[in-house]
Amino acid sequence: MPRLAINGAEPVRTEPFPAWPMDLEESARAAAETVRSGQWGSIQGEKVRGLERRFAAFQDAAHGVAVSNGTTALCLALQAVGIEPGDEVIVPAYTFIASASSIVMSNAVPVFVDIDPDTYNLDPGRVEQAITPRTRAVMAVHFAGLSADMDRLGEIAAGHGLAVIEDAAQAHGARWGGRGVGGLGAMGAFSFQSSKNLNAGEGGIMLTNDDDLAAAARSLADCGHAAPGPRYNHYRMAGNNRMTEVQGALLQVQMEHLEARADRRHDNGEYLTERLGALDGIEPVFRPAKADRHARHIYMFKYNGDAFGGIPKTRFIEALRAERIPASPGYSIPLYKQPVFRDRNYGIYQRPALSAVDYDALNLPVTERACYSEAVWFTQNVMLGSREDMDDIVRAIAKLGDHRDELREAS
């Protein structure tokens, strides 16, 4: 008689985890009010300006510049700090494509380095080894909502005269040493895409504590305009990357709940880590003490197939989903194995320095293990569940471990 849901037994859960997005009625009212105001563009309205001030303050930064999406925020941050054609920017190989494509779209060269095996964030030791005379910046990705080691990365960057760009796309509410991420380096970039912990379907924002960088970023976001100059004078080559007032209104609604939800995700993550850490073959990704709030856009643990009798990660996740636990394998390949880099399909961003790099020759072992055999994800809406929901996750994984022979026989 089967004991696992993948073989026909009753699943651990029958109820869904919390849906995302939330606050639908509140958001509908805020959007309708903005539409009825007739002020749909951020040049005329106050919704986006209010969001910029509010979110920057929430993350302990002096300036916020809202833009159309998170990739744009990264591109403009790179341009604001002075990245030029042929410059190298160090970036982790385990992250979303935008971390690297923003570098290419700034006419620079991504230099992929491996991640720390404990945190899955950028490995500072590997960063130092990757620096060359052409290196101009380090992109510190706060992956899954866990702050990168901003102390060590900041020291390395300062010693080599490099800018630190924080890719905080997944890190709304994350903190390092009591300070919000995004304002710890030269510039930070967040995404408000629909899966994010703060979302308007699309959107992004740049943060900085540097007045000059803030002015440059605002100009780059607004067709090269520079306040307080005449509206139709343009001082930089730049497009229209502005956020709309409706997006600003949606985000302001969610700002009302961000602190409480950030705390809930963090607390549930700590609880889940304690309980999952007691199971054979499961190792939650490590949170350094100085990362005193983890945004938990993704909850991650490392799966050890050997402890489950050689069951591959894909089969483990299939069985977990059958128990109604919405697990994800995460990224299936490292960034340097993405077709765009393998085939050097850079389009209008083709440059000699970039085309000369053979990314296909790279082999970064920690990243490859994460992609192919180790990393298992839960999305941020799961982390908004109850303690009973977290217990169900633990029960389901323990169930698979207890009946690994049945899982292996059916694989």
C-alpha positions as CSV (number, residue, x, y, z in Angstrom):
1,M,0.0,0.0,0.0
2,P,1.5,3.3,-1.0
3,R,2.4,5.8,1.7
4,L,3.5,8.7,-0.5
5,A,1.1,11.0,-2.4
6,I,3.2,10.7,-5.6
7,N,2.1,7.0,-5.6
8,G,-1.5,7.7,-4.7
9,A,-1.6,8.1,-1.0
10,E,-3.2,11.0,0.8
11,P,-1.1,14.2,0.7
12,V,0.2,16.0,3.8
13,R,-1.8,19.1,2.8
14,T,-5.1,19.9,1.2
15,E,-5.3,23.7,1.7
16,P,-3.3,26.1,-0.4
17,F,-0.6,28.4,1.0
18,P,-1.3,32.2,1.0
19,A,-2.0,33.6,-2.4
20,W,0.0,36.5,-3.9
21,P,-0.6,39.4,-4.5
22,M,-2.6,40.4,-1.5
23,D,-4.5,43.6,-0.6
24,L,-6.6,43.4,-3.8
25,E,-9.5,45.6,-2.8
26,E,-7.3,48.2,-1.2
27,S,-5.1,48.2,-4.3
28,A,-8.2,48.5,-6.6
29,R,-9.4,51.5,-4.7
30,A,-6.0,53.2,-4.8
31,A,-5.6,52.6,-8.5
32,A,-9.1,53.8,-9.3
33,E,-8.6,56.9,-7.2
34,T,-5.4,57.6,-9.1
35,V,-7.0,57.0,-12.5
36,R,-9.9,59.3,-11.6
37,S,-7.5,62.1,-10.6
38,G,-6.3,62.4,-14.2
39,Q,-2.7,62.5,-13.0
40,W,-1.3,59.3,-14.5
41,G,2.3,60.3,-15.1
42,S,4.8,60.8,-12.3
43,I,5.9,64.2,-13.7
44,Q,2.5,65.7,-12.6
45,G,1.6,63.5,-9.6
46,E,2.7,62.8,-6.1
47,K,2.3,59.0,-5.8
48,V,5.7,58.1,-7.2
49,R,7.5,60.9,-5.4
50,G,5.9,59.8,-2.1
51,L,6.9,56.2,-2.7
52,E,10.5,57.3,-3.4
53,R,10.7,59.1,-0.1
54,R,9.0,56.4,1.8
55,F,10.8,53.3,0.5
56,A,14.2,55.1,0.7
57,A,13.5,55.9,4.4
58,F,12.4,52.3,5.0
59,Q,15.7,51.0,3.7
60,D,17.7,53.7,5.5
61,A,18.8,55.5,2.3
62,A,18.8,59.2,1.6
63,H,17.5,59.1,-2.0
64,G,15.1,57.0,-4.1
65,V,14.6,57.1,-7.8
66,A,11.7,55.0,-9.1
67,V,11.8,53.5,-12.6
68,S,10.0,51.2,-14.9
69,N,11.5,47.9,-13.7
70,G,14.3,46.3,-11.8
71,T,16.5,45.6,-14.8
72,T,16.3,49.2,-15.7
73,A,17.2,50.1,-12.1
74,L,20.4,48.0,-12.4
75,C,21.3,49.4,-15.8
76,L,20.9,53.0,-14.7
77,A,22.8,52.4,-11.5
78,L,25.7,51.0,-13.4
79,Q,25.7,54.0,-15.8
80,A,25.4,56.5,-12.9
81,V,28.6,55.2,-11.2
82,G,30.4,55.7,-14.5
83,I,30.7,52.2,-16.0
84,E,32.1,52.5,-19.6
85,P,32.4,50.2,-22.6
86,G,34.8,47.3,-21.9
87,D,34.8,47.7,-18.1
88,E,34.5,44.5,-16.1
89,V,31.8,44.0,-13.4
90,I,32.1,41.0,-11.1
91,V,28.8,39.2,-10.6
92,P,27.7,35.9,-9.0
93,A,26.8,33.1,-11.4
94,Y,23.8,32.0,-9.4
95,T,21.2,34.8,-9.8
96,F,18.5,36.0,-12.2
97,I,19.7,36.9,-15.7
98,A,19.1,40.7,-15.1
99,S,22.1,40.8,-12.8
100,A,24.3,40.0,-15.8
101,S,22.2,41.3,-18.7
102,S,22.2,44.8,-17.1
103,I,26.0,44.7,-17.3
104,V,26.0,43.7,-20.9
105,M,23.4,46.4,-21.7
106,S,25.7,48.9,-20.1
107,N,28.4,47.9,-22.6
108,A,30.4,46.2,-19.9
109,V,31.7,42.7,-19.4
110,P,30.2,40.3,-16.7
111,V,32.8,38.4,-14.8
112,F,31.1,35.5,-13.2
113,V,32.4,34.2,-9.8
114,D,31.3,31.3,-7.7
115,I,29.0,31.6,-4.6
116,D,29.7,30.8,-1.0
117,P,28.6,27.2,-0.3
118,D,27.0,28.2,3.0
119,T,25.0,31.3,2.0
120,Y,24.7,31.0,-1.8
121,N,25.7,34.6,-2.0
122,L,28.8,36.1,-3.7
123,D,32.0,34.6,-2.3
124,P,34.2,37.5,-1.3
125,G,37.4,35.4,-1.6
126,R,36.5,34.6,-5.2
127,V,35.7,38.3,-5.9
128,E,39.2,39.3,-4.8
129,Q,40.7,36.6,-7.1
130,A,38.7,37.8,-10.1
131,I,39.8,41.5,-10.0
132,T,41.8,42.7,-13.0
133,P,43.0,46.1,-14.1
134,R,39.7,46.4,-16.1
135,T,37.4,45.7,-13.1
136,R,35.3,48.8,-12.2
137,A,32.5,47.4,-10.0
138,V,31.2,44.5,-8.0
139,M,27.5,43.6,-8.1
140,A,26.6,42.4,-4.7
141,V,23.4,40.4,-5.2
142,H,21.4,39.9,-2.0
143,F,20.1,36.6,-3.3
144,A,16.8,35.3,-2.1
145,G,16.6,38.3,0.3
146,L,19.7,37.5,2.3
147,S,22.2,40.3,2.4
148,A,25.6,39.6,0.9
149,D,28.6,40.2,3.1
150,M,28.7,44.0,2.7
151,D,31.5,44.4,5.2
152,R,34.0,42.2,3.3
153,L,32.8,43.2,-0.2
154,G,33.0,46.9,0.8
155,E,36.6,46.4,2.1
156,I,37.7,44.7,-1.1
157,A,36.0,47.3,-3.3
158,A,37.5,50.2,-1.4
159,G,41.0,48.6,-1.6
160,H,40.8,48.4,-5.4
161,G,38.8,51.6,-6.1
162,L,35.7,49.8,-7.2
163,A,32.0,50.7,-6.9
164,V,29.6,48.3,-5.2
165,I,26.2,48.0,-6.9
166,E,23.7,46.2,-4.7
167,D,21.3,44.0,-6.6
168,A,18.5,44.1,-4.0
169,A,15.8,43.0,-6.4
170,Q,14.7,40.2,-3.9
171,A,15.7,42.0,-0.7
172,H,12.8,44.4,0.4
173,G,13.2,44.8,4.1
174,A,16.5,42.9,4.3
175,R,19.1,44.3,6.8
176,W,22.8,44.0,7.4
177,G,24.1,45.1,10.8
178,G,20.8,46.9,11.6
179,R,20.8,48.9,8.3
180,G,18.6,48.3,5.3
181,V,20.3,47.0,2.2
182,G,20.3,49.1,-0.9
183,G,22.1,52.1,0.6
184,L,25.2,50.3,1.8
185,G,27.1,50.4,-1.5
186,A,27.3,53.2,-4.1
187,M,23.8,52.4,-5.4
188,G,21.2,49.8,-4.8
189,A,18.5,48.5,-7.2
190,F,15.1,46.9,-6.3
191,S,12.5,45.2,-8.4
192,F,8.7,45.6,-8.0
193,Q,7.9,42.8,-10.5
194,S,4.8,40.7,-9.7
195,S,6.6,37.9,-7.7
196,K,8.4,40.4,-5.5
197,N,7.7,41.0,-1.8
198,L,6.6,44.5,-2.8
199,N,5.0,44.5,-6.2
200,A,3.1,46.6,-8.8
201,G,3.3,44.0,-11.6
202,E,6.4,45.8,-12.8
203,G,8.6,48.6,-11.6
204,G,11.9,49.3,-9.8
205,I,13.8,51.8,-7.7
206,M,17.4,52.9,-7.2
207,L,18.6,53.9,-3.8
208,T,21.7,55.8,-2.8
209,N,23.1,58.0,-0.1
210,D,25.2,60.0,-2.5
211,D,23.7,63.3,-3.7
212,D,25.6,63.4,-7.0
213,L,24.7,59.8,-7.9
214,A,21.1,60.5,-7.0
215,A,21.1,63.4,-9.4
216,A,22.7,61.4,-12.2
217,A,20.2,58.5,-11.6
218,R,17.2,60.8,-11.7
219,S,18.5,62.4,-15.0
220,L,19.1,58.9,-16.5
221,A,15.5,57.9,-15.5
222,D,14.0,61.0,-17.1
223,C,15.3,61.5,-20.6
224,G,18.5,63.2,-19.5
225,H,16.6,66.1,-17.9
226,A,18.4,67.7,-14.9
227,A,16.5,69.6,-12.2
228,P,16.2,72.5,-11.7
229,G,17.0,73.2,-15.4
230,P,14.3,73.9,-18.1
231,R,12.0,70.9,-18.7
232,Y,13.1,70.5,-22.3
233,N,16.8,70.8,-21.8
234,H,18.5,67.4,-21.8
235,Y,22.0,66.8,-20.5
236,R,22.6,63.1,-20.8
237,M,21.7,60.5,-23.5
238,A,18.9,58.8,-21.7
239,G,15.4,57.5,-22.3
240,N,12.1,57.7,-20.5
241,N,12.4,55.1,-17.7
242,R,9.8,56.7,-15.3
243,M,7.3,54.8,-13.2
244,T,3.6,55.6,-13.6
245,E,1.4,57.0,-10.8
246,V,-0.8,53.9,-10.8
247,Q,2.2,51.8,-10.0
248,G,3.2,54.3,-7.3
249,A,-0.3,54.1,-5.8
250,L,-0.2,50.2,-5.7
251,L,3.1,50.2,-4.0
252,Q,2.1,52.7,-1.4
253,V,-0.7,50.4,-0.4
254,Q,1.7,47.6,0.1
255,M,4.1,49.7,2.0
256,E,1.5,49.8,4.8
257,H,2.1,46.0,5.3
258,L,5.7,45.6,4.3
259,E,7.3,45.8,7.8
260,A,4.9,43.3,9.3
261,R,5.3,40.9,6.4
262,A,9.0,41.2,6.3
263,D,9.1,40.2,10.0
264,R,6.7,37.3,9.4
265,R,8.8,35.9,6.5
266,H,12.0,36.3,8.6
267,D,10.5,34.6,11.7
268,N,8.9,31.8,9.7
269,G,12.2,31.3,8.0
270,E,14.0,31.0,11.3
271,Y,11.5,28.5,12.6
272,L,11.7,26.4,9.4
273,T,15.5,26.5,9.5
274,E,15.5,25.1,13.0
275,R,13.1,22.3,12.2
276,L,14.5,21.4,8.8
277,G,18.0,21.4,10.1
278,A,17.2,18.4,12.2
279,L,16.3,16.2,9.2
280,D,18.9,14.0,7.5
281,G,19.8,15.2,4.0
282,I,18.4,18.7,4.4
283,E,20.7,21.7,5.1
284,P,19.1,25.1,5.2
285,V,21.1,27.9,3.7
286,F,23.1,29.7,6.4
287,R,22.1,33.2,7.6
288,P,25.1,35.2,9.1
289,A,24.2,36.9,12.4
290,K,24.9,40.3,10.8
291,A,22.2,39.7,8.3
292,D,19.7,40.5,11.0
293,R,16.6,40.4,8.8
294,H,16.4,38.0,5.9
295,A,13.7,39.2,3.4
296,R,13.0,35.5,2.5
297,H,11.9,36.3,-1.1
298,I,13.0,32.7,-1.5
299,Y,13.5,30.2,1.3
300,M,16.3,27.8,0.3
301,F,17.7,24.6,1.5
302,K,20.3,22.2,0.2
303,Y,19.1,18.7,-0.7
304,N,21.6,15.8,-0.3
305,G,20.4,13.1,-2.6
306,D,22.8,10.5,-1.0
307,A,20.9,10.8,2.3
308,F,17.7,10.0,0.4
309,G,19.1,6.9,-1.2
310,G,20.3,8.5,-4.4
311,I,17.0,10.1,-5.3
312,P,17.7,13.0,-7.7
313,K,16.5,16.5,-6.8
314,T,13.9,16.5,-9.6
315,R,12.2,13.4,-8.2
316,F,12.4,14.7,-4.6
317,I,10.6,17.9,-5.8
318,E,8.1,16.0,-7.8
319,A,7.2,14.0,-4.7
320,L,7.1,17.1,-2.4
321,R,4.7,18.8,-4.8
322,A,2.5,15.7,-4.7
323,E,2.3,16.3,-1.0
324,R,1.0,19.8,-1.9
325,I,4.2,21.6,-0.9
326,P,5.0,24.0,-3.7
327,A,8.7,23.4,-4.0
328,S,10.8,24.7,-6.9
329,P,14.2,23.5,-8.2
330,G,15.3,27.1,-8.8
331,Y,17.6,27.9,-11.6
332,S,18.3,24.9,-13.8
333,I,21.6,26.1,-15.2
334,P,24.3,28.6,-14.2
335,L,24.2,32.0,-15.8
336,Y,27.3,31.4,-17.8
337,K,25.6,28.4,-19.4
338,Q,22.6,30.4,-20.5
339,P,22.2,30.3,-24.4
340,V,22.7,34.0,-24.7
341,F,26.3,33.7,-23.2
342,R,27.0,30.3,-24.7
343,D,26.1,31.5,-28.2
344,R,27.4,35.1,-27.7
345,N,24.1,36.4,-28.9
346,Y,24.6,40.0,-27.7
347,G,22.9,41.8,-30.5
348,I,23.5,45.6,-30.5
349,Y,25.6,45.2,-27.3
350,Q,28.3,43.2,-29.1
351,R,31.7,44.6,-28.1
352,P,35.2,43.1,-28.7
353,A,36.0,42.7,-25.0
354,L,32.7,40.9,-24.4
355,S,32.9,38.7,-27.5
356,A,36.4,37.6,-26.6
357,V,35.1,35.9,-23.4
358,D,34.4,32.1,-23.6
359,Y,31.8,31.7,-20.9
360,D,31.2,28.1,-22.0
361,A,34.6,27.2,-20.6
362,L,33.6,28.2,-17.0
363,N,33.0,25.6,-14.4
364,L,32.0,27.0,-11.0
365,P,31.4,24.0,-8.8
366,V,29.2,25.5,-6.0
367,T,26.9,27.2,-8.6
368,E,26.7,23.9,-10.6
369,R,25.8,21.9,-7.5
370,A,23.1,24.4,-6.6
371,C,21.6,24.2,-10.1
372,Y,21.8,20.5,-10.7
373,S,21.5,18.7,-7.4
374,E,21.2,20.9,-4.3
375,A,19.0,24.0,-4.2
376,V,15.3,23.7,-3.4
377,W,13.2,26.8,-3.1
378,F,9.9,28.0,-1.5
379,T,8.6,31.3,-2.7
380,Q,7.9,34.3,-0.4
381,N,4.1,33.8,-0.3
382,V,4.7,30.4,1.3
383,M,6.7,32.2,4.0
384,L,3.6,34.3,4.9
385,G,1.8,31.2,6.1
386,S,1.1,30.1,9.7
387,R,3.4,28.0,12.0
388,E,1.1,25.1,11.1
389,D,1.9,25.7,7.5
390,M,5.6,25.5,8.3
391,D,5.0,22.3,10.2
392,D,3.4,20.8,7.2
393,I,6.5,21.5,5.1
394,V,8.6,19.7,7.7
395,R,6.2,16.8,7.9
396,A,6.2,16.4,4.2
397,I,10.0,16.3,3.9
398,A,10.3,14.0,6.8
399,K,7.7,11.7,5.2
400,L,9.8,11.5,2.0
401,G,12.8,10.7,4.1
402,D,11.0,8.0,6.1
403,H,9.7,6.3,2.9
404,R,12.7,6.9,0.6
405,D,12.7,3.3,-0.4
406,E,9.2,3.7,-1.9
407,L,10.3,6.8,-3.6
408,R,13.4,5.1,-5.0
409,E,11.5,2.1,-6.2
410,A,9.1,4.3,-8.2
411,S,11.7,6.6,-9.7
